[in-house]
Amino acid sequence: MQFTLQSQLPDSDSLLVPVVQNSGTDAVHELISQMTGIPADLVKADFKATLKEVQTLYYSRENQSRRIFLLGLGEKPRNSDIINAFRSFVHKRKTNLPQEIAVSFMHGTAPEQLAAWVECAANGLLLGCYDIGRYKTNNNKEGVPKLLLETVHLALPEEQLAPARQSLDKGVATAQTQLRIFDLVNAPANKKTPQTLADWALESGKEFGYSVQVLQKQALEQQGFHALLAVGRGSETDPVFIVLEYKPEQPPLRKIGLVGKGVTFDTGGISIKPSSNMHYMKSDMGGAAAVLGIVELAARLKLPFHLVGAIPATENSVDAKSIRPGDVIGSYNGKTIEVIDTDAEGRLILADGLSYVVRNFQPEVLIDLATLTGSCIRALGTYASGLFANNDDLANALLQAGEATGERLWRLPLWDEYRKELNSDVADIKNFSGSPAAGAITAAKFLEDFIEKHANWAHLDIAGMAMADSEFSSQKSATGYGIRLLAEFLEKLARQS
């Protein structure tokens, strides 16, 4: 899909007009009335501009049939609402949209909102093209309907064209990365091994200009990734540790360390999961996907930060070699861990990843993302991720980024009292408290033992957000959660520096 920016409405057979649900829409109704000959009161009566509402109007001009789509954005649209409205519009009309369409931001949009709206519109239009049926055998056969939409003309006042260009480029780049991440997260485990994540990173780094190092099993053994190796013991595919490093051309403002949980399939190990939702465990690498996505996007957008991404990648499988409840294992930073529950494996591999990044790169900010606990889903549902941080400024910056993007966070405590739940009689720490209460908190407290006393750390438990029910698929599917959140966090950090 190609985009153009222009200062007047193009002579297009199809026009899309986004409309906010408030009294300011009268000018839009009058414009539509002038173009179509339909009374403005009738347009207003039939179209309320609720979020994702679409009204199609047909009219003739110069003996040519034309149509206008009115797209409702709701009363107080957030950026995420605008994205989802445009995404829904394309998704529902994939096979009957024309090759060319114009989008008007000429009326009803405040000037200070235009750049953000252009970014969101481009992002949503591209995401609406996504086809989850990657492995269907009839996808490329003759006669299967395909998306026809190829060109989108965005019309807005001339004085807004320059700032909108950068926003448009950002919206397109973000969507292109998100679409690649959708494919990765939605892929089944037999199409997505730890090495698949490594290959994805290597190809992305080569294309977008950042370095990637992949540590294979022998290197993991030599360097002491004991927890990662222990989790991967039961799988026929070896674990890997992926290090991504993006450096801007100019001196970086800050060095940011990012660690993502990369369990490409999680059976729960010996502490095996129930079968009802185990097929969704292909998404247990959602944290890794977010790290892969934001490093690629930072390279695309040339953000002014030195980013270090680390992904411990493995499967958690059941085998004679699998770790067992009660086993004591080592870790990268030397601490011993009593394994109470083999389904609490994510924190084990993150422990190695966090220690590695701090010891080898000394980042000024350290953030990890993981589909870590069902406890977090029970606490927050599928509307927000859990945020744990030992630095209030970092926590507030992430909370603000979450509100700005719609990828929301809710802060939970890291009080020292919870640490006693992880005391072990036989090792330095145990990986699970054994209690059904405060599971997300005690998981975060476990990770805190492996950050090497880093003073600017945040843990994001994204278990309820990496995959979600939506109108875009019949089952849960990838959301790309974390990419826009971290991009907003970094861009605001850059503005403040």
Disulfide bonds with the S-S distance in Angstrom:
none
